[in-house]
Amino acid sequence: MTTEQTRNKALLVLPRLRVQNANAISSPMTWGFPAITAFTGLMTALTRLLGPDAGIAFYSVGIVCHSFEPQVTQGGYTRSFHLTRNPVLQDGSTAAIVEEGRAHLDITLVFEVELAAALLSEAERAQLAAHIGDVLAGMRIAGGSVVPPLPGKFRNPPRPSLKLVSDDPEERRKEFRKLSRRLLPGFALVSRDDLLQTRLAELQKTTLGATLLDAWLDLSRLNHRAVRQKTVDEKTGDTIETVEWVTDSRPGWIVPMPVGFAALSELHDPGTVAGARDPNLPFQFVESVYSMGQWINPLRLTDISDLLWEPFHDSGLYRCFNAYQAPSPLPVSPTT
């Protein structure tokens, strides 16, 4: 899209996408729902496939999950991924098994976009939304294949839509409420960076030298603590001490998640690193950047910005940000 064209904000909704065998290993330290960078990468892939003449520019993406089915075998507290057996090698020996986590997803994607002036009519927008839906059907999302919905699941299958965003705050709020109801049943993924700082402050009161990593690990697990209870026997008057195991409260469905990448090395010139995927592009070694997220009912969101994730890149850092702010932060203090 050329800069001379007049562009207008709009929301592109791609509803109820059924994805099979998406990548469930989102980082070296987490597994489950695909990383948020998989969906910002999808924006880049769509931009390249549609081309500069499509009249649409992608800026941010929101994710709502309706169904998540990890391909695992569960036995007690242990889960194992379903792995594929690769064909034997040329010499007849057994090929190594590479652990690959997969999951089936049912998701809705909401993109914040800008449109050229030629796409302001309803007919043009409907045609473009349908075209993007067709293009996406031949792509991969988080490494998984986009497949048609199951027969008979929807009486009227939802279709992609592309609607302009009003400049009036009240009208924009009403439109978002309508969209929120369309996203049900499902949960939206939002950022909870604030929980890390809150938990770090609590840990530093009791643990000398506690770091953000300690706070992140503490929030990433279910903490069970032994609490001493004192009761008085009504008959004898003696004090009886007992121990009760309690679980720390959690402020909702919070999850650890990768939110980007940080550079580990300088930017190498194209072709100087052996084994790079594309020898024609510069290469840089990176590591994952972690934070906390929360799955939340879309009806609890007040504005479209609460749902959207926007990528930010600077020298040595690629990170995704989300503008959600909890209305009344709840402390996640250990039970004493």
DRENDO-1510 file (C-alpha; in Angstrom, 1 decimal, always signed):
<recs>
REC; n; res; u; v; w
REC; 1; MET; +0.0; +0.0; +0.0 .
REC; 2; THR; +1.4; +3.4; -0.9 .
REC; 3; THR; +1.6; +6.2; +1.6 .
REC; 4; GLU; -0.3; +8.6; -0.7 .
REC; 5; GLN; -3.5; +6.6; -0.3 .
REC; 6; THR; -6.0; +7.5; +2.3 .
REC; 7; ARG; -6.3; +4.8; +4.9 .
REC; 8; ASN; -9.0; +4.1; +7.4 .
REC; 9; LYS; -9.0; +1.9; +10.5 .
REC; 10; ALA; -11.0; -1.3; +10.3 .
REC; 11; LEU; -11.3; -4.7; +12.0 .
REC; 12; LEU; -10.9; -7.9; +10.1 .
REC; 13; VAL; -12.5; -10.9; +11.9 .
REC; 14; LEU; -11.7; -14.4; +10.8 .
REC; 15; PRO; -14.1; -16.5; +12.8 .
REC; 16; ARG; -13.9; -20.1; +14.0 .
REC; 17; LEU; -10.7; -21.2; +12.3 .
REC; 18; ARG; -10.1; -25.0; +12.7 .
REC; 19; VAL; -6.4; -25.7; +12.9 .
REC; 20; GLN; -4.9; -29.2; +13.1 .
REC; 21; ASN; -1.5; -30.1; +14.4 .
REC; 22; ALA; -0.4; -26.6; +15.5 .
REC; 23; ASN; +2.9; -26.2; +17.3 .
REC; 24; ALA; +2.2; -26.8; +21.1 .
REC; 25; ILE; +5.8; -26.2; +22.2 .
REC; 26; SER; +5.7; -22.4; +22.3 .
REC; 27; SER; +9.2; -22.0; +23.8 .
REC; 28; PRO; +12.0; -23.9; +25.6 .
REC; 29; MET; +10.2; -23.4; +28.9 .
REC; 30; THR; +6.5; -23.6; +28.0 .
REC; 31; TRP; +4.1; -25.8; +26.2 .
REC; 32; GLY; +0.4; -25.5; +25.3 .
REC; 33; PHE; -1.2; -22.8; +23.2 .
REC; 34; PRO; +1.1; -21.5; +20.4 .
REC; 35; ALA; +3.2; -18.4; +21.1 .
REC; 36; ILE; +1.8; -15.0; +20.3 .
REC; 37; THR; +4.6; -14.5; +17.9 .
REC; 38; ALA; +3.1; -17.2; +15.7 .
REC; 39; PHE; +0.1; -14.9; +15.1 .
REC; 40; THR; +2.1; -11.7; +14.5 .
REC; 41; GLY; +4.1; -13.8; +12.1 .
REC; 42; LEU; +0.9; -14.7; +10.4 .
REC; 43; MET; +0.2; -11.0; +9.9 .
REC; 44; THR; +3.5; -10.7; +8.1 .
REC; 45; ALA; +2.8; -13.7; +5.9 .
REC; 46; LEU; -0.6; -12.4; +5.0 .
REC; 47; THR; +0.9; -9.1; +4.1 .
REC; 48; ARG; +3.4; -10.7; +1.7 .
REC; 49; LEU; +0.8; -13.0; +0.1 .
REC; 50; LEU; -1.7; -10.2; -0.5 .
REC; 51; GLY; +0.9; -7.9; -1.9 .
REC; 52; PRO; +1.2; -4.1; -1.8 .
REC; 53; ASP; -1.7; -3.5; -4.2 .
REC; 54; ALA; -4.3; -5.2; -1.9 .
REC; 55; GLY; -5.0; -1.9; -0.2 .
REC; 56; ILE; -4.8; -3.3; +3.3 .
REC; 57; ALA; -2.1; -3.0; +6.1 .
REC; 58; PHE; -2.0; -5.2; +9.2 .
REC; 59; TYR; -1.0; -3.7; +12.6 .
REC; 60; SER; -2.1; -5.9; +15.4 .
REC; 61; VAL; -4.0; -9.2; +16.2 .
REC; 62; GLY; -6.3; -10.5; +18.8 .
REC; 63; ILE; -6.7; -14.2; +19.6 .
REC; 64; VAL; -9.8; -15.9; +21.0 .
REC; 65; CYS; -9.6; -19.7; +21.7 .
REC; 66; HIS; -12.9; -21.7; +21.5 .
REC; 67; SER; -11.3; -25.2; +21.8 .
REC; 68; PHE; -7.8; -26.5; +22.6 .
REC; 69; GLU; -7.0; -30.2; +22.2 .
REC; 70; PRO; -3.4; -31.1; +22.9 .
REC; 71; GLN; -2.2; -34.3; +21.3 .
REC; 72; VAL; -0.9; -35.9; +24.5 .
REC; 73; THR; -1.2; -39.1; +26.5 .
REC; 74; GLN; -1.9; -38.5; +30.2 .
REC; 75; GLY; -1.1; -40.8; +33.0 .
REC; 76; GLY; -1.5; -39.2; +36.4 .
REC; 77; TYR; +0.4; -36.0; +36.6 .
REC; 78; THR; +2.6; -36.9; +33.6 .
REC; 79; ARG; +1.8; -36.0; +30.0 .
REC; 80; SER; +3.6; -37.3; +26.9 .
REC; 81; PHE; +3.3; -35.9; +23.4 .
REC; 82; HIS; +2.0; -38.1; +20.6 .
REC; 83; LEU; +5.0; -38.5; +18.4 .
REC; 84; THR; +5.4; -39.8; +14.8 .
REC; 85; ARG; +7.7; -42.6; +13.8 .
REC; 86; ASN; +9.9; -41.4; +10.9 .
REC; 87; PRO; +10.9; -43.7; +8.0 .
REC; 88; VAL; +14.1; -45.6; +8.3 .
REC; 89; LEU; +17.3; -44.1; +6.9 .
REC; 90; GLN; +19.0; -45.1; +3.7 .
REC; 91; ASP; +21.2; -47.6; +5.4 .
REC; 92; GLY; +18.1; -49.2; +7.1 .
REC; 93; SER; +18.8; -47.8; +10.6 .
REC; 94; THR; +16.1; -46.3; +12.7 .
REC; 95; ALA; +15.7; -42.6; +12.4 .
REC; 96; ALA; +15.8; -40.5; +15.6 .
REC; 97; ILE; +12.5; -39.4; +17.1 .
REC; 98; VAL; +12.3; -35.6; +17.4 .
REC; 99; GLU; +9.9; -34.5; +20.0 .
REC; 100; GLU; +7.2; -32.4; +18.3 .
REC; 101; GLY; +4.2; -31.1; +20.4 .
REC; 102; ARG; +1.0; -30.7; +18.5 .
REC; 103; ALA; -2.5; -29.4; +19.3 .
REC; 104; HIS; -5.8; -29.0; +17.5 .
REC; 105; LEU; -7.3; -25.5; +17.8 .
REC; 106; ASP; -10.6; -23.7; +17.2 .
REC; 107; ILE; -9.8; -20.0; +17.2 .
REC; 108; THR; -11.1; -16.6; +16.0 .
REC; 109; LEU; -8.5; -14.0; +14.9 .
REC; 110; VAL; -9.3; -10.3; +15.0 .
REC; 111; PHE; -6.9; -8.0; +13.1 .
REC; 112; GLU; -6.6; -4.3; +13.3 .
REC; 113; VAL; -6.0; -3.0; +9.8 .
REC; 114; GLU; -6.0; +0.1; +7.7 .
REC; 115; LEU; -7.8; +0.3; +4.4 .
REC; 116; ALA; -7.2; +2.3; +1.2 .
REC; 117; ALA; -10.0; +4.7; +0.2 .
REC; 118; ALA; -11.0; +2.4; -2.6 .
REC; 119; LEU; -12.1; -0.2; -0.1 .
REC; 120; LEU; -14.5; +1.9; +2.0 .
REC; 121; SER; -17.7; +0.5; +0.4 .
REC; 122; GLU; -19.4; -2.4; +2.0 .
REC; 123; ALA; -19.3; -4.5; -1.1 .
REC; 124; GLU; -15.5; -4.0; -1.6 .
REC; 125; ARG; -14.8; -4.8; +2.0 .
REC; 126; ALA; -16.9; -8.0; +1.9 .
REC; 127; GLN; -15.1; -9.1; -1.2 .
REC; 128; LEU; -11.7; -8.5; +0.3 .
REC; 129; ALA; -12.6; -10.3; +3.6 .
REC; 130; ALA; -13.8; -13.3; +1.6 .
REC; 131; HIS; -10.5; -13.2; -0.5 .
REC; 132; ILE; -8.4; -13.1; +2.7 .
REC; 133; GLY; -10.4; -16.1; +4.1 .
REC; 134; ASP; -9.6; -18.1; +0.9 .
REC; 135; VAL; -5.9; -17.2; +1.1 .
REC; 136; LEU; -5.7; -18.1; +4.8 .
REC; 137; ALA; -7.3; -21.5; +4.0 .
REC; 138; GLY; -4.1; -22.4; +2.1 .
REC; 139; MET; -1.7; -21.2; +4.8 .
REC; 140; ARG; -0.4; -22.6; +8.0 .
REC; 141; ILE; -1.2; -21.1; +11.4 .
REC; 142; ALA; +1.5; -21.8; +14.1 .
REC; 143; GLY; +2.7; -24.6; +11.9 .
REC; 144; GLY; -0.8; -26.2; +11.8 .
REC; 145; SER; -3.1; -26.8; +8.8 .
REC; 146; VAL; -6.3; -24.8; +8.4 .
REC; 147; VAL; -9.1; -27.3; +7.7 .
REC; 148; PRO; -12.9; -26.9; +7.0 .
REC; 149; PRO; -15.3; -26.9; +9.9 .
REC; 150; LEU; -16.9; -30.2; +10.9 .
REC; 151; PRO; -20.1; -31.0; +8.9 .
REC; 152; GLY; -23.2; -29.9; +10.8 .
REC; 153; LYS; -21.4; -28.0; +13.5 .
REC; 154; PHE; -22.8; -24.6; +12.4 .
REC; 155; ARG; -26.3; -24.1; +10.9 .
REC; 156; ASN; -24.9; -20.9; +9.3 .
REC; 157; PRO; -21.1; -21.1; +9.1 .
REC; 158; PRO; -19.6; -17.8; +10.2 .
REC; 159; ARG; -17.8; -15.8; +7.5 .
REC; 160; PRO; -14.9; -13.4; +7.5 .
REC; 161; SER; -15.9; -9.8; +8.0 .
REC; 162; LEU; -14.2; -6.4; +7.5 .
REC; 163; LYS; -15.9; -3.5; +9.3 .
REC; 164; LEU; -14.8; +0.1; +9.6 .
REC; 165; VAL; -14.0; +1.4; +13.1 .
REC; 166; SER; -16.0; +4.4; +14.1 .
REC; 167; ASP; -14.4; +7.6; +15.3 .
REC; 168; ASP; -17.1; +8.1; +17.9 .
REC; 169; PRO; -16.1; +6.4; +21.2 .
REC; 170; GLU; -19.6; +5.5; +22.2 .
REC; 171; GLU; -20.4; +4.0; +18.8 .
REC; 172; ARG; -17.0; +2.1; +18.9 .
REC; 173; ARG; -17.9; +0.7; +22.4 .
REC; 174; LYS; -21.3; -0.5; +21.1 .
REC; 175; GLU; -19.7; -2.2; +18.1 .
REC; 176; PHE; -17.1; -3.9; +20.3 .
REC; 177; ARG; -19.9; -5.2; +22.6 .
REC; 178; LYS; -21.5; -6.8; +19.6 .
REC; 179; LEU; -18.2; -8.3; +18.5 .
REC; 180; SER; -17.6; -9.7; +22.1 .
REC; 181; ARG; -20.8; -11.6; +22.0 .
REC; 182; ARG; -19.9; -13.1; +18.6 .
REC; 183; LEU; -16.6; -14.4; +20.2 .
REC; 184; LEU; -18.5; -16.6; +22.7 .
REC; 185; PRO; -18.1; -19.2; +23.8 .
REC; 186; GLY; -14.4; -18.6; +24.1 .
REC; 187; PHE; -11.5; -17.0; +26.0 .
REC; 188; ALA; -9.3; -14.1; +24.9 .
REC; 189; LEU; -5.6; -14.0; +25.6 .
REC; 190; VAL; -4.5; -10.8; +27.3 .
REC; 191; SER; -1.2; -9.6; +28.9 .
REC; 192; ARG; -0.7; -9.6; +32.7 .
REC; 193; ASP; +2.8; -8.0; +33.0 .
REC; 194; ASP; +1.5; -6.4; +36.2 .
REC; 195; LEU; +1.3; -9.7; +38.0 .
REC; 196; LEU; +5.1; -10.2; +37.7 .
REC; 197; GLN; +5.9; -6.9; +39.5 .
REC; 198; THR; +3.3; -7.6; +42.2 .
REC; 199; ARG; +4.6; -11.1; +42.9 .
REC; 200; LEU; +8.2; -9.9; +42.8 .
REC; 201; ALA; +7.5; -7.3; +45.5 .
REC; 202; GLU; +5.8; -10.0; +47.6 .
REC; 203; LEU; +8.7; -12.4; +47.2 .
REC; 204; GLN; +11.3; -9.8; +48.1 .
REC; 205; LYS; +9.6; -9.3; +51.5 .
REC; 206; THR; +10.4; -12.9; +52.4 .
REC; 207; THR; +13.2; -14.0; +50.1 .
REC; 208; LEU; +16.5; -12.2; +49.9 .
REC; 209; GLY; +17.7; -11.7; +46.3 .
REC; 210; ALA; +14.4; -12.7; +44.6 .
REC; 211; THR; +14.3; -11.9; +40.9 .
REC; 212; LEU; +11.8; -11.6; +38.1 .
REC; 213; LEU; +12.6; -15.2; +37.1 .
REC; 214; ASP; +11.6; -16.3; +40.6 .
REC; 215; ALA; +8.3; -14.4; +40.4 .
REC; 216; TRP; +7.6; -15.8; +36.9 .
REC; 217; LEU; +8.3; -19.4; +38.1 .
REC; 218; ASP; +6.2; -18.8; +41.2 .
REC; 219; LEU; +3.2; -17.6; +39.1 .
REC; 220; SER; +3.7; -20.5; +36.6 .
REC; 221; ARG; +2.9; -23.2; +39.0 .
REC; 222; LEU; +0.2; -24.2; +41.6 .
REC; 223; ASN; +1.8; -23.6; +45.0 .
REC; 224; HIS; +0.6; -25.9; +47.9 .
REC; 225; ARG; +1.7; -24.9; +51.3 .
REC; 226; ALA; +1.5; -26.5; +54.8 .
REC; 227; VAL; -0.3; -24.2; +57.2 .
REC; 228; ARG; -0.2; -24.8; +60.9 .
REC; 229; GLN; -3.7; -24.6; +62.5 .
REC; 230; LYS; -4.4; -24.3; +66.3 .
REC; 231; THR; -7.7; -25.5; +67.7 .
REC; 232; VAL; -8.9; -25.8; +71.3 .
REC; 233; ASP; -10.5; -29.1; +72.5 .
REC; 234; GLU; -13.9; -28.2; +74.0 .
REC; 235; LYS; -13.8; -31.0; +76.5 .
REC; 236; THR; -10.2; -30.8; +77.8 .
REC; 237; GLY; -9.3; -27.3; +76.9 .
REC; 238; ASP; -6.0; -28.4; +75.4 .
REC; 239; THR; -4.6; -26.7; +72.4 .
REC; 240; ILE; -4.2; -29.0; +69.4 .
REC; 241; GLU; -1.9; -28.2; +66.5 .
REC; 242; THR; -2.7; -29.6; +63.1 .
REC; 243; VAL; -1.3; -29.1; +59.6 .
REC; 244; GLU; -3.5; -28.3; +56.7 .
REC; 245; TRP; -2.4; -28.2; +53.1 .
REC; 246; VAL; -3.8; -25.1; +51.2 .
REC; 247; THR; -3.4; -23.9; +47.6 .
REC; 248; ASP; -2.5; -20.3; +46.9 .
REC; 249; SER; -5.2; -18.3; +45.3 .
REC; 250; ARG; -4.8; -17.2; +41.7 .
REC; 251; PRO; -6.3; -14.0; +40.1 .
REC; 252; GLY; -8.0; -15.9; +37.2 .
REC; 253; TRP; -6.7; -18.3; +34.5 .
REC; 254; ILE; -3.2; -17.0; +34.3 .
REC; 255; VAL; -0.5; -18.7; +32.2 .
REC; 256; PRO; +3.2; -18.3; +31.5 .
REC; 257; MET; +3.9; -17.3; +27.9 .
REC; 258; PRO; +6.6; -16.2; +25.5 .
REC; 259; VAL; +6.0; -12.7; +24.2 .
REC; 260; GLY; +9.0; -12.2; +21.9 .
REC; 261; PHE; +12.7; -12.6; +21.3 .
REC; 262; ALA; +15.9; -10.9; +22.6 .
REC; 263; ALA; +19.2; -10.9; +20.7 .
REC; 264; LEU; +22.1; -13.1; +22.0 .
REC; 265; SER; +24.6; -12.1; +19.4 .
REC; 266; GLU; +25.3; -9.4; +16.9 .
REC; 267; LEU; +23.6; -9.3; +13.5 .
REC; 268; HIS; +25.6; -11.5; +11.2 .
REC; 269; ASP; +25.9; -10.8; +7.5 .
REC; 270; PRO; +24.0; -13.0; +5.0 .
REC; 271; GLY; +25.7; -16.3; +4.3 .
REC; 272; THR; +28.2; -16.1; +7.2 .
REC; 273; VAL; +26.3; -18.6; +9.4 .
REC; 274; ALA; +26.2; -22.2; +8.3 .
REC; 275; GLY; +22.9; -23.9; +8.3 .
REC; 276; ALA; +20.8; -20.7; +8.3 .
REC; 277; ARG; +17.3; -21.2; +6.8 .
REC; 278; ASP; +17.8; -18.3; +4.3 .
REC; 279; PRO; +21.4; -17.5; +3.4 .
REC; 280; ASN; +20.3; -14.3; +1.7 .
REC; 281; LEU; +19.1; -12.6; +4.9 .
REC; 282; PRO; +21.1; -11.4; +7.9 .
REC; 283; PHE; +21.2; -13.8; +10.9 .
REC; 284; GLN; +21.0; -13.3; +14.6 .
REC; 285; PHE; +20.9; -15.7; +17.6 .
REC; 286; VAL; +18.0; -15.0; +20.0 .
REC; 287; GLU; +16.3; -16.3; +23.1 .
REC; 288; SER; +12.7; -16.1; +24.2 .
REC; 289; VAL; +11.3; -13.3; +26.3 .
REC; 290; TYR; +8.7; -14.4; +28.8 .
REC; 291; SER; +5.8; -12.8; +30.7 .
REC; 292; MET; +2.4; -13.7; +32.1 .
REC; 293; GLY; -0.9; -13.9; +30.2 .
REC; 294; GLN; -4.5; -14.5; +31.2 .
REC; 295; TRP; -7.4; -16.2; +29.4 .
REC; 296; ILE; -10.4; -14.0; +30.0 .
REC; 297; ASN; -14.0; -13.9; +28.9 .
REC; 298; PRO; -14.3; -11.4; +26.0 .
REC; 299; LEU; -17.3; -9.7; +27.7 .
REC; 300; ARG; -15.0; -8.5; +30.4 .
REC; 301; LEU; -13.0; -6.4; +27.9 .
REC; 302; THR; -14.1; -2.8; +27.5 .
REC; 303; ASP; -12.3; -1.8; +24.3 .
REC; 304; ILE; -10.8; -3.4; +21.2 .
REC; 305; SER; -7.3; -2.4; +22.4 .
REC; 306; ASP; -7.7; -4.8; +25.3 .
REC; 307; LEU; -7.8; -7.7; +22.9 .
REC; 308; LEU; -5.1; -6.7; +20.4 .
REC; 309; TRP; -1.4; -7.6; +20.5 .
REC; 310; GLU; +1.0; -5.3; +18.6 .
REC; 311; PRO; +4.6; -6.3; +17.8 .
REC; 312; PHE; +7.4; -3.9; +18.6 .
REC; 313; HIS; +10.9; -4.2; +17.4 .
REC; 314; ASP; +14.0; -2.3; +18.4 .
REC; 315; SER; +17.7; -3.0; +18.3 .
REC; 316; GLY; +18.1; -6.6; +19.6 .
REC; 317; LEU; +14.5; -6.9; +20.8 .
REC; 318; TYR; +11.2; -8.1; +19.2 .
REC; 319; ARG; +8.3; -8.0; +21.7 .
REC; 320; CYS; +4.5; -8.1; +21.5 .
REC; 321; PHE; +2.5; -5.8; +23.7 .
REC; 322; ASN; -1.1; -5.8; +24.8 .
REC; 323; ALA; -3.0; -2.8; +26.4 .
REC; 324; TYR; -5.2; -4.7; +28.7 .
REC; 325; GLN; -5.4; -3.3; +32.3 .
REC; 326; ALA; -7.0; -5.3; +35.0 .
REC; 327; PRO; -9.9; -3.2; +36.6 .
REC; 328; SER; -8.9; -4.1; +40.1 .
REC; 329; PRO; -5.6; -5.9; +40.5 .
REC; 330; LEU; -5.9; -8.7; +43.1 .
REC; 331; PRO; -2.8; -9.6; +45.1 .
REC; 332; VAL; -1.5; -13.1; +44.8 .
REC; 333; SER; +0.0; -13.4; +48.2 .
REC; 334; PRO; +1.0; -16.8; +49.7 .
REC; 335; THR; -1.3; -18.1; +52.4 .
REC; 336; THR; +0.4; -17.8; +55.8 .
</recs>
